[in-house]
């Protein structure tokens, strides 16, 4: 089995968001040599509108990624086969922000390069990175400094970034 088949198999066997994130971290570490421990993931209904909706955002200089639960739920309901590739892409994109790549165009390009190198150009993860609007037409990337317009409830995902905390808790 080649490397991309193995990674595709690992993605397909991921049970939850933390499993997918561990795969994201592994891929980024292998392709860039960089990593960042101690991150949290929050899920919130960030809503959406006629102009679109944000899939996730990373508040600069924090240790949290906030994913919009609305598109997660819609993808799971309408096309479950795309759920894990979508989650991988969104977490990869936001994880790259946490590593200091703030510019949206540079982040999208790096996410595409990593995805193509890791999964091949025809894999759904790479297709999301190439043109997210093809799959989720109203999804937009937030501009630098974007904040949600109103208060929202944030649900922290338990066990997220578990490889970073394993050495702290025996």
VMD Tcl script that draws the C-alpha trace (Angstrom):
set ca {
  {0.00 0.00 0.00}
  {1.44 3.38 -0.96}
  {1.59 6.36 1.38}
  {-1.50 8.15 0.04}
  {-3.57 4.94 0.27}
  {-2.39 4.46 3.83}
  {-3.30 8.04 4.78}
  {-6.67 7.71 3.05}
  {-7.27 4.55 5.06}
  {-6.29 6.34 8.28}
  {-8.67 9.20 7.45}
  {-11.51 6.80 6.69}
  {-10.95 4.94 9.96}
  {-10.83 8.13 12.06}
  {-13.59 7.96 14.65}
  {-13.92 11.61 15.57}
  {-12.57 15.15 15.23}
  {-9.54 14.51 17.49}
  {-8.56 11.48 15.36}
  {-8.71 13.60 12.20}
  {-6.70 16.36 13.86}
  {-3.97 13.91 14.90}
  {-3.70 12.92 11.23}
  {-3.55 16.61 10.21}
  {-0.72 17.24 12.69}
  {1.17 14.17 11.49}
  {0.89 15.22 7.84}
  {1.97 18.81 8.57}
  {4.90 17.64 10.70}
  {6.02 15.27 7.93}
  {5.64 17.78 5.07}
  {6.83 20.98 6.78}
  {8.77 19.87 9.85}
  {6.62 22.22 11.94}
  {4.11 21.59 14.69}
  {2.27 23.38 17.45}
  {1.05 21.63 20.60}
  {-1.65 22.59 23.06}
  {-4.53 23.54 20.78}
  {-8.23 23.35 21.57}
  {-11.18 22.98 19.23}
  {-14.47 24.69 19.83}
  {-17.65 24.02 17.91}
  {-20.21 26.79 17.53}
  {-23.13 27.58 15.29}
  {-21.64 30.62 13.59}
  {-24.64 30.85 11.31}
  {-24.56 31.87 7.73}
  {-26.33 34.13 5.34}
  {-26.85 35.00 1.69}
  {-23.22 36.10 1.39}
  {-22.04 32.78 2.79}
  {-20.79 31.31 6.01}
  {-17.41 30.74 7.62}
  {-16.25 27.13 8.03}
  {-13.90 27.94 10.91}
  {-11.63 30.63 12.25}
  {-8.50 30.99 14.33}
  {-8.35 34.03 16.60}
  {-4.73 35.21 16.19}
  {-2.45 34.66 19.21}
  {-4.76 32.14 20.88}
  {-4.72 28.38 21.25}
  {-8.19 27.66 19.88}
  {-9.68 26.82 16.52}
  {-13.42 27.48 16.25}
  {-15.34 25.41 13.69}
  {-18.81 26.28 12.48}
  {-21.07 23.38 13.45}
  {-23.66 24.33 10.81}
  {-21.75 23.15 7.70}
  {-20.46 20.12 9.63}
  {-24.02 19.04 10.30}
  {-25.20 19.79 6.75}
  {-22.37 17.81 5.12}
  {-22.93 14.88 7.46}
  {-26.64 14.89 6.53}
  {-26.34 15.46 2.78}
  {-23.08 13.75 1.76}
  {-21.52 11.77 4.62}
  {-18.64 10.53 2.40}
  {-17.36 14.12 2.24}
  {-17.52 14.74 6.01}
  {-14.01 13.52 6.93}
  {-12.27 15.09 3.92}
  {-14.05 18.38 4.71}
  {-13.03 18.24 8.38}
  {-9.45 17.37 7.40}
  {-9.29 20.33 5.02}
  {-10.78 22.82 7.47}
  {-8.54 21.67 10.33}
  {-5.48 21.69 8.05}
  {-6.24 25.24 6.94}
  {-6.76 26.53 10.49}
  {-3.77 24.56 11.84}
  {-1.57 26.30 9.26}
  {-2.83 29.62 10.66}
  {-1.76 28.52 14.16}
  {1.73 27.91 12.75}
  {1.97 31.54 11.71}
  {0.71 31.50 8.12}
  {-1.83 34.29 8.47}
  {-2.33 35.43 4.87}
  {-5.40 33.66 3.44}
  {-4.02 33.17 -0.07}
  {-0.75 31.73 1.30}
  {-2.67 29.47 3.67}
  {-4.94 28.16 0.89}
  {-1.91 27.53 -1.34}
  {-0.01 25.70 1.40}
  {-3.09 23.61 2.27}
  {-3.39 22.64 -1.40}
  {0.30 21.74 -1.69}
  {0.22 19.60 1.46}
  {-3.03 17.91 0.39}
  {-1.82 17.12 -3.14}
  {1.50 15.82 -1.84}
  {-0.20 13.71 0.81}
  {-3.34 12.37 -0.86}
  {-2.83 13.02 -4.57}
  {-4.63 15.50 -6.80}
  {-7.83 13.47 -7.21}
  {-8.57 12.89 -3.52}
  {-11.51 14.82 -2.00}
  {-9.20 16.49 0.57}
  {-7.16 17.96 -2.29}
  {-10.29 18.83 -4.24}
  {-11.57 20.79 -1.22}
  {-8.23 22.60 -1.06}
  {-8.34 23.35 -4.79}
  {-11.87 24.75 -4.84}
  {-13.94 24.58 -1.68}
  {-16.82 26.41 -3.37}
  {-17.29 23.47 -5.74}
  {-18.50 21.40 -2.78}
  {-19.84 24.03 -0.40}
  {-20.86 26.98 -2.60}
  {-21.56 29.51 0.15}
  {-18.56 28.69 2.37}
  {-16.04 31.52 2.62}
  {-12.67 31.97 4.27}
  {-12.74 34.75 6.86}
  {-10.53 37.76 6.35}
  {-7.76 38.50 8.84}
  {-9.24 39.52 12.17}
  {-12.76 38.29 11.38}
  {-14.96 37.85 14.43}
  {-18.50 36.47 14.62}
  {-21.15 39.19 14.73}
  {-22.98 37.97 17.79}
  {-22.37 35.95 20.90}
  {-22.31 32.22 20.36}
  {-22.14 29.15 22.54}
  {-18.84 27.35 22.26}
  {-18.64 23.62 22.88}
  {-15.08 22.44 23.50}
  {-14.19 19.11 21.92}
  {-12.85 16.76 24.59}
  {-9.61 14.95 23.81}
  {-8.59 17.34 21.05}
  {-4.82 17.56 20.44}
  {-4.38 14.53 22.70}
  {-0.86 13.74 21.52}
  {0.27 17.07 22.99}
  {-1.18 16.31 26.40}
  {-0.21 12.65 26.65}
  {3.09 13.45 28.35}
  {1.37 15.63 30.94}
  {-1.15 13.03 32.07}
  {-0.02 9.50 32.81}
}
mol new
graphics top color blue
foreach p $ca { graphics top sphere $p radius 0.5 }
foreach p [lrange $ca 0 end-1] q [lrange $ca 1 end] { graphics top cylinder $p $q radius 0.2 }
display resetview
